[in-house]
Amino acid sequence: MVQPFRFASPTDQVVCAFCARHVGGDKAEKRDADHLAMWSELYGEAMEQHAGYVAETTSELRTAEATIAELRARVAELTRSVADSFEGSDLGGARNLVETEVIRRSERKTELAQRQNDRIMAALWRVERLHRDADSGGNSCTCGKTTATCAEWKAVEPQRRTLRDWEARNLALLRGGERHALPEEHPEVRSIAPPRS
């Protein structure tokens, strides 16, 4: 706690008004006792304020928790009510509109996920073209390492069957003239599509 003080002369020490009466050696014990009493009083006041703050905060917290519980119960009740009403009524065509919108959004999310999967599989196909069995024995990779030491070959190996299935599906789409996800450097894409300039 900061207390005001004033200088009476150029040689005055900075002493608060409370401590000015204690200046001097013979008054040291009185000063220490007064300071201890003052600090105890300040500490007591701080503890009272803190206890009041804790009590107030605890009360507000309990009120907030009760309000939250009440609102959650109300939301659950309204959700059940809306679900029951929605399930059992036509809502003047609104039900079909909502269901159509939900289906449209789901189809869009599925399409985006499929495109992302296609991009990943195309990247995996490119890696597989650089790291596949170089001989019929399956002991060496096209990169020159053995299949036992080629990290890329080992990473692709568990997915080769899935990769072949993906490639076969996309080759069928390509041959049918539909949108496919094969990379431009795929041999069949090159043989069918005209080269880009």
Steps between C-alpha positions, in 0.01 A plus 500: 500500500648839400468779754561872431806675646660846484852637531554754780868569413763396242638237743167335577467131436202363312280390788128452489272691737424180689874432556613859575423458871730195513817663369777446749677200656302488826172477312597199282307247706189719493545540124527124444190431713302773320609369160403146594158622616454702179601208276275261694210741458569538124528122464174450690322750273641330190386159627151636572481646149623172354249296702222733382617466141513118528150488651362732232670307220380166639145632517519631143649170383216301659246731340670465161515119532131489586419721201712284269332181624158659452588615147641159407180334615299751298714441188456122537125546539479725193719264298272207582195711418638612164619147412160352588315770305733476202480123484124486505406786268534615143561864602355617172788370288766642730598151608589407142694822457700440818565136413602596146741763633647254751546240227653757263751609765586140584553421132725805463707399804527147361611634162765723660626212713516276191698763309744532788533121510561501123778760537664291773474183292645681195797612710540144632485373138787735408710372792414141406620559141843592639508224763358169375641152446774515237515124445261209514657375824396816683840548661602830344330837463505708181698764691795258522471402865381165625136489604618428854693830518275732292290704744267626226432146373421391856263797547309427177491119534202473744292719266584338163172299482294811584705700249438239226125501573494883486697496174264241344191706593651816354616319184139388447385861542769621258403243238134592545577867440409602854685713753788305649776571751796339326807725478589651161818293483309170518577303179134451407417866561788595269387255231139625503537871572672732252827648633474844660701775341 
